[in-house]
Amino acid sequence: MKPLKVPISARRVKDILASKIMLLFTLAALALIFLMVAGLYLKSKPILASQPLGELFFSSRWRPFRGEFGFLSFIMGTVWVTGVAVLIAVPLCLLTSIYLSEYAHSRIREWVKPLIDILAGIPSVVFGVWGMLVIVPFIKDVVAPFAGTFSTGYSVLAGGIVLAIMIFPVIIHVSLEIFRAVPQEIREASLAVGATRWQTIKHVVMRKALPGVAAAVVLGISRAFGETMAVLMVVGNVAKIPHSVLDPAYPLPALIANNYGEMLSIPLYDSALMLAALILLLVILVFNTLSKIILIRVQRSIR
């Protein structure tokens, strides 16, 4: 006997159609990343074809009118500001996450977490204005005289402090979730053999959560690399390689924001700015991918 064909119901058809549509939109969202990379690369091809990569990345001569486009000072400015921000943010965020996860009462935790969310939602230009009004004068009038030197206040340190505050929520949220994902049984076993709470946190919880904390830091670095408005308002925007935290700098995002749309009649100038955008995009993609891989491995190890 031939098997009976069961007709597909209208509800089943709608379900299949909805899943296909959602898959299409998901693929379209993923394709945007590749389209952005491809578009920036095509725009960057003239500068890549006219100058060797060594000259572009390892020269600090930035003279667009002469056709010299050395990105070293901008790359180093980005690295300096991001590095200072990470050095400031990581210890503070780590201690905050440990306190909220291991010591704080649940009521305190529930009060603090919305405040961290508010900090994440503040526009970057507000951080920039605050940095100009508070951080820049503080560095000029207090930090620089204490160090025995002169500074206008617009410096790597000012950009690093503002940027550190901006990446607080990212690192704290991820670190807090990692700490809370560590099984309670591990803590209880450590306490049962006579360890103090701090010893348990230091030798047991931290060891288990360390890869996840590293992923949180990588996410913070990724966020810091792409920040533009707040940083360009306080960092000085001088196209020279900084030699101390009190020197001004000129990060790549500030270069793009300050110059795109101006003097684009100069040959290769727009292509050079697109190359800077491509560098930023690739760096952020690498850091985000790395953090995601680490977080996946942490979740598997905890389970």
Contacts in CASP RR format, 6 or more apart in sequence:
PFRMAT RR
TARGET T0000
AUTHOR 0000-0000-0000
METHOD contacts of the structure
MODEL  1
MKPLKVPISARRVKDILASKIMLLFTLAALALIFLMVAGLYLKSKPILAS
QPLGELFFSSRWRPFRGEFGFLSFIMGTVWVTGVAVLIAVPLCLLTSIYL
SEYAHSRIREWVKPLIDILAGIPSVVFGVWGMLVIVPFIKDVVAPFAGTF
STGYSVLAGGIVLAIMIFPVIIHVSLEIFRAVPQEIREASLAVGATRWQT
IKHVVMRKALPGVAAAVVLGISRAFGETMAVLMVVGNVAKIPHSVLDPAY
PLPALIANNYGEMLSIPLYDSALMLAALILLLVILVFNTLSKIILIRVQR
SIR
33 285 0 8 1.000
36 281 0 8 1.000
37 278 0 8 1.000
37 281 0 8 1.000
37 282 0 8 1.000
37 285 0 8 1.000
40 274 0 8 1.000
40 275 0 8 1.000
40 277 0 8 1.000
40 278 0 8 1.000
40 281 0 8 1.000
41 278 0 8 1.000
43 270 0 8 1.000
43 271 0 8 1.000
43 274 0 8 1.000
44 271 0 8 1.000
44 274 0 8 1.000
44 275 0 8 1.000
44 278 0 8 1.000
45 271 0 8 1.000
46 268 0 8 1.000
46 271 0 8 1.000
47 56 0 8 1.000
47 69 0 8 1.000
47 268 0 8 1.000
47 271 0 8 1.000
47 272 0 8 1.000
47 274 0 8 1.000
47 275 0 8 1.000
48 56 0 8 1.000
48 275 0 8 1.000
50 268 0 8 1.000
51 69 0 8 1.000
55 70 0 8 1.000
56 69 0 8 1.000
56 70 0 8 1.000
56 71 0 8 1.000
56 275 0 8 1.000
57 70 0 8 1.000
57 71 0 8 1.000
57 72 0 8 1.000
57 75 0 8 1.000
58 72 0 8 1.000
59 68 0 8 1.000
59 70 0 8 1.000
59 71 0 8 1.000
59 72 0 8 1.000
60 70 0 8 1.000
60 72 0 8 1.000
60 73 0 8 1.000
60 239 0 8 1.000
60 240 0 8 1.000
60 241 0 8 1.000
61 68 0 8 1.000
61 70 0 8 1.000
62 68 0 8 1.000
62 69 0 8 1.000
62 70 0 8 1.000
62 71 0 8 1.000
62 73 0 8 1.000
62 74 0 8 1.000
62 239 0 8 1.000
64 263 0 8 1.000
64 266 0 8 1.000
64 268 0 8 1.000
64 269 0 8 1.000
64 272 0 8 1.000
65 266 0 8 1.000
67 266 0 8 1.000
67 267 0 8 1.000
67 268 0 8 1.000
69 268 0 8 1.000
69 269 0 8 1.000
69 272 0 8 1.000
71 252 0 8 1.000
71 272 0 8 1.000
71 275 0 8 1.000
71 276 0 8 1.000
71 279 0 8 1.000
72 241 0 8 1.000
73 239 0 8 1.000
73 240 0 8 1.000
73 241 0 8 1.000
73 250 0 8 1.000
74 239 0 8 1.000
74 250 0 8 1.000
74 251 0 8 1.000
74 252 0 8 1.000
74 255 0 8 1.000
74 276 0 8 1.000
75 252 0 8 1.000
75 279 0 8 1.000
76 241 0 8 1.000
76 242 0 8 1.000
76 249 0 8 1.000
77 156 0 8 1.000
77 241 0 8 1.000
77 242 0 8 1.000
77 249 0 8 1.000
77 250 0 8 1.000
77 251 0 8 1.000
78 225 0 8 1.000
78 251 0 8 1.000
78 252 0 8 1.000
78 253 0 8 1.000
80 156 0 8 1.000
80 242 0 8 1.000
80 245 0 8 1.000
80 249 0 8 1.000
81 156 0 8 1.000
81 159 0 8 1.000
81 160 0 8 1.000
81 163 0 8 1.000
81 224 0 8 1.000
81 231 0 8 1.000
81 235 0 8 1.000
81 249 0 8 1.000
81 251 0 8 1.000
82 160 0 8 1.000
82 163 0 8 1.000
82 221 0 8 1.000
82 224 0 8 1.000
82 225 0 8 1.000
83 160 0 8 1.000
83 224 0 8 1.000
84 156 0 8 1.000
84 157 0 8 1.000
84 159 0 8 1.000
84 160 0 8 1.000
84 161 0 8 1.000
84 163 0 8 1.000
84 164 0 8 1.000
84 245 0 8 1.000
85 159 0 8 1.000
85 160 0 8 1.000
85 161 0 8 1.000
85 163 0 8 1.000
85 164 0 8 1.000
85 166 0 8 1.000
85 167 0 8 1.000
85 224 0 8 1.000
86 164 0 8 1.000
86 167 0 8 1.000
86 217 0 8 1.000
86 220 0 8 1.000
86 221 0 8 1.000
86 224 0 8 1.000
88 160 0 8 1.000
88 161 0 8 1.000
88 164 0 8 1.000
89 164 0 8 1.000
89 165 0 8 1.000
89 167 0 8 1.000
89 168 0 8 1.000
89 171 0 8 1.000
89 220 0 8 1.000
90 171 0 8 1.000
90 217 0 8 1.000
92 164 0 8 1.000
92 168 0 8 1.000
93 168 0 8 1.000
93 171 0 8 1.000
93 172 0 8 1.000
93 175 0 8 1.000
93 216 0 8 1.000
94 171 0 8 1.000
94 175 0 8 1.000
94 213 0 8 1.000
96 168 0 8 1.000
96 172 0 8 1.000
97 171 0 8 1.000
97 172 0 8 1.000
97 175 0 8 1.000
97 176 0 8 1.000
97 179 0 8 1.000
97 213 0 8 1.000
98 179 0 8 1.000
98 201 0 8 1.000
100 108 0 8 1.000
100 109 0 8 1.000
100 112 0 8 1.000
100 113 0 8 1.000
100 172 0 8 1.000
100 176 0 8 1.000
101 176 0 8 1.000
101 179 0 8 1.000
101 180 0 8 1.000
102 179 0 8 1.000
102 197 0 8 1.000
102 201 0 8 1.000
102 205 0 8 1.000
103 197 0 8 1.000
104 112 0 8 1.000
116 168 0 8 1.000
116 169 0 8 1.000
116 172 0 8 1.000
116 173 0 8 1.000
117 169 0 8 1.000
119 165 0 8 1.000
119 168 0 8 1.000
119 169 0 8 1.000
120 169 0 8 1.000
120 170 0 8 1.000
120 173 0 8 1.000
121 169 0 8 1.000
124 166 0 8 1.000
124 227 0 8 1.000
124 228 0 8 1.000
124 229 0 8 1.000
124 230 0 8 1.000
125 229 0 8 1.000
125 230 0 8 1.000
125 233 0 8 1.000
127 162 0 8 1.000
127 165 0 8 1.000
127 166 0 8 1.000
127 230 0 8 1.000
128 162 0 8 1.000
128 229 0 8 1.000
128 230 0 8 1.000
128 233 0 8 1.000
128 234 0 8 1.000
129 233 0 8 1.000
130 162 0 8 1.000
131 158 0 8 1.000
131 161 0 8 1.000
131 162 0 8 1.000
131 230 0 8 1.000
131 233 0 8 1.000
131 234 0 8 1.000
132 233 0 8 1.000
132 234 0 8 1.000
135 158 0 8 1.000
135 159 0 8 1.000
135 161 0 8 1.000
135 162 0 8 1.000
135 234 0 8 1.000
136 152 0 8 1.000
136 153 0 8 1.000
136 154 0 8 1.000
136 158 0 8 1.000
136 234 0 8 1.000
137 153 0 8 1.000
139 151 0 8 1.000
139 153 0 8 1.000
139 155 0 8 1.000
139 157 0 8 1.000
139 158 0 8 1.000
139 246 0 8 1.000
140 151 0 8 1.000
140 152 0 8 1.000
140 153 0 8 1.000
143 151 0 8 1.000
143 157 0 8 1.000
143 246 0 8 1.000
144 150 0 8 1.000
144 151 0 8 1.000
144 153 0 8 1.000
144 246 0 8 1.000
147 246 0 8 1.000
149 246 0 8 1.000
151 246 0 8 1.000
151 247 0 8 1.000
152 236 0 8 1.000
152 248 0 8 1.000
153 246 0 8 1.000
154 234 0 8 1.000
154 235 0 8 1.000
154 236 0 8 1.000
154 237 0 8 1.000
154 248 0 8 1.000
155 235 0 8 1.000
155 236 0 8 1.000
155 242 0 8 1.000
155 245 0 8 1.000
155 246 0 8 1.000
155 247 0 8 1.000
155 248 0 8 1.000
155 249 0 8 1.000
156 235 0 8 1.000
156 242 0 8 1.000
156 244 0 8 1.000
156 245 0 8 1.000
156 246 0 8 1.000
156 247 0 8 1.000
156 248 0 8 1.000
156 249 0 8 1.000
157 245 0 8 1.000
157 246 0 8 1.000
158 234 0 8 1.000
158 235 0 8 1.000
159 230 0 8 1.000
159 231 0 8 1.000
159 234 0 8 1.000
159 235 0 8 1.000
160 231 0 8 1.000
162 230 0 8 1.000
162 231 0 8 1.000
162 234 0 8 1.000
163 224 0 8 1.000
163 227 0 8 1.000
163 230 0 8 1.000
163 231 0 8 1.000
166 223 0 8 1.000
166 224 0 8 1.000
166 227 0 8 1.000
166 230 0 8 1.000
167 220 0 8 1.000
167 223 0 8 1.000
167 224 0 8 1.000
170 216 0 8 1.000
170 219 0 8 1.000
170 220 0 8 1.000
170 223 0 8 1.000
171 216 0 8 1.000
171 217 0 8 1.000
171 219 0 8 1.000
171 220 0 8 1.000
173 216 0 8 1.000
174 212 0 8 1.000
174 215 0 8 1.000
174 216 0 8 1.000
174 219 0 8 1.000
174 295 0 8 1.000
175 209 0 8 1.000
175 212 0 8 1.000
175 213 0 8 1.000
175 216 0 8 1.000
178 209 0 8 1.000
178 212 0 8 1.000
178 213 0 8 1.000
178 215 0 8 1.000
178 216 0 8 1.000
178 298 0 8 1.000
179 205 0 8 1.000
179 209 0 8 1.000
181 209 0 8 1.000
181 298 0 8 1.000
181 299 0 8 1.000
181 302 0 8 1.000
182 205 0 8 1.000
182 208 0 8 1.000
182 209 0 8 1.000
182 302 0 8 1.000
183 302 0 8 1.000
186 204 0 8 1.000
186 205 0 8 1.000
186 208 0 8 1.000
187 200 0 8 1.000
187 204 0 8 1.000
187 205 0 8 1.000
190 199 0 8 1.000
190 200 0 8 1.000
190 203 0 8 1.000
190 204 0 8 1.000
191 197 0 8 1.000
191 200 0 8 1.000
195 203 0 8 1.000
195 204 0 8 1.000
206 213 0 8 1.000
208 301 0 8 1.000
208 302 0 8 1.000
209 298 0 8 1.000
211 294 0 8 1.000
211 297 0 8 1.000
211 298 0 8 1.000
211 301 0 8 1.000
212 294 0 8 1.000
212 295 0 8 1.000
212 298 0 8 1.000
214 294 0 8 1.000
215 290 0 8 1.000
215 291 0 8 1.000
215 292 0 8 1.000
215 294 0 8 1.000
215 295 0 8 1.000
215 298 0 8 1.000
216 291 0 8 1.000
218 287 0 8 1.000
218 290 0 8 1.000
218 291 0 8 1.000
218 294 0 8 1.000
219 287 0 8 1.000
219 288 0 8 1.000
219 291 0 8 1.000
221 287 0 8 1.000
222 283 0 8 1.000
222 284 0 8 1.000
222 287 0 8 1.000
222 288 0 8 1.000
222 291 0 8 1.000
225 253 0 8 1.000
225 280 0 8 1.000
225 283 0 8 1.000
225 284 0 8 1.000
225 287 0 8 1.000
226 253 0 8 1.000
226 280 0 8 1.000
226 284 0 8 1.000
227 253 0 8 1.000
228 253 0 8 1.000
228 254 0 8 1.000
228 256 0 8 1.000
228 257 0 8 1.000
229 257 0 8 1.000
231 251 0 8 1.000
231 253 0 8 1.000
231 254 0 8 1.000
232 251 0 8 1.000
232 253 0 8 1.000
232 254 0 8 1.000
232 257 0 8 1.000
232 258 0 8 1.000
235 248 0 8 1.000
235 249 0 8 1.000
235 250 0 8 1.000
235 251 0 8 1.000
235 254 0 8 1.000
236 248 0 8 1.000
236 249 0 8 1.000
236 250 0 8 1.000
237 248 0 8 1.000
237 249 0 8 1.000
237 250 0 8 1.000
237 254 0 8 1.000
237 258 0 8 1.000
238 247 0 8 1.000
238 248 0 8 1.000
238 249 0 8 1.000
238 250 0 8 1.000
239 250 0 8 1.000
240 247 0 8 1.000
240 248 0 8 1.000
240 250 0 8 1.000
242 248 0 8 1.000
242 249 0 8 1.000
252 276 0 8 1.000
252 279 0 8 1.000
252 280 0 8 1.000
253 280 0 8 1.000
255 273 0 8 1.000
255 276 0 8 1.000
256 273 0 8 1.000
256 276 0 8 1.000
256 277 0 8 1.000
256 280 0 8 1.000
259 269 0 8 1.000
259 273 0 8 1.000
260 270 0 8 1.000
260 273 0 8 1.000
261 270 0 8 1.000
263 269 0 8 1.000
264 270 0 8 1.000
END
